[in-house]
Amino acid sequence: MNVEDVFWQKGRRWIRLHEKGGKHHIMPAHHNLQDCLVTESIALVGIVTHPLDAATRAS
């Protein structure tokens, strides 16, 4: 799966699955997968901070 295989369309996240023989299926992502993808992408960017980070920075 490539980055291009996950995309937004009409307010929903969709996934393109590749099969043997060049076939592919496009289907909407399950809401749990959608939440997981959002959480992981935010973590990769570094936006999420650990609650203890604020305490250690303040001192």
FITOR-550890 format. One record per residue (C-alpha): y, z, x; residue in one letter; residue number from 1. Coordinates in nm, 4 decimals, padded with zeros to 6 digits, always signed. Layout:
BEGIN
        Y        Z        X resn resi
        Y        Z        X    a  NUM
...
// end
This chain:
BEGIN
        Y        Z        X resn resi
 +00.0000 +00.0000 +00.0000    m    1
 +00.3425 -00.0940 +00.1313    n    2
 +00.6876 +00.0377 +00.0474    v    3
 +00.7489 -00.2760 -00.1598    e    4
 +00.4503 -00.1870 -00.3801    d    5
 +00.6364 +00.1053 -00.5406    v    6
 +00.9466 +00.0068 -00.7351    f    7
 +01.1725 +00.0969 -01.0282    w    8
 +01.1850 -00.1136 -01.3416    q    9
 +01.3476 -00.0191 -01.6727    k   10
 +01.3889 +00.3460 -01.5738    g   11
 +01.0268 +00.3925 -01.4721    r   12
 +00.8467 +00.3801 -01.1387    r   13
 +00.5802 +00.1084 -01.1130    w   14
 +00.3007 +00.0532 -00.8603    i   15
 +00.1470 -00.2738 -00.7432    r   16
 -00.2216 -00.2417 -00.6514    l   17
 -00.3860 -00.5077 -00.4341    h   18
 -00.7491 -00.6087 -00.4751    e   19
 -00.9869 -00.8341 -00.2893    k   20
 -00.9310 -01.2045 -00.3339    g   21
 -00.5533 -01.1733 -00.3528    g   22
 -00.5439 -01.0251 -00.7015    k   23
 -00.2925 -00.7556 -00.7836    h   24
 -00.2212 -00.5293 -01.0787    h   25
 +00.1153 -00.3844 -01.1690    i   26
 +00.1064 -00.0608 -01.3666    m   27
 +00.3408 +00.2269 -01.4468    p   28
 +00.3054 +00.5362 -01.2317    a   29
 +00.1678 +00.8527 -01.3890    h   30
 +00.4377 +01.1193 -01.4287    h   31
 +00.2640 +01.3505 -01.1787    n   32
 +00.2540 +01.0737 -00.9178    l   33
 +00.6162 +00.9931 -00.9894    q   34
 +00.7147 +01.3582 -00.9289    d   35
 +00.5091 +01.3665 -00.6095    c   36
 +00.6687 +01.0478 -00.4761    l   37
 +01.0181 +01.1802 -00.5443    v   38
 +00.9399 +01.5149 -00.3785    t   39
 +00.7871 +01.3487 -00.0716    e   40
 +01.0722 +01.1007 -00.0308    s   41
 +01.3292 +01.3817 -00.0499    i   42
 +01.1332 +01.5804 +00.2094    a   43
 +01.1166 +01.2772 +00.4410    l   44
 +01.4918 +01.2340 +00.4241    v   45
 +01.5370 +01.6013 +00.5096    g   46
 +01.7363 +01.7092 +00.2047    i   47
 +01.5007 +01.9918 +00.1150    v   48
 +01.5763 +02.3169 +00.2917    t   49
 +01.3601 +02.6220 +00.3102    h   50
 +01.5115 +02.9362 +00.1464    p   51
 +01.4908 +03.1214 +00.4787    l   52
 +01.6957 +02.8511 +00.6524    d   53
 +02.0124 +02.9635 +00.4730    a   54
 +01.9509 +03.3274 +00.5735    a   55
 +01.8996 +03.2400 +00.9395    t   56
 +02.2082 +03.0178 +00.9496    r   57
 +02.4291 +03.2875 +00.7963    a   58
 +02.3544 +03.5374 +01.0717    s   59
// end
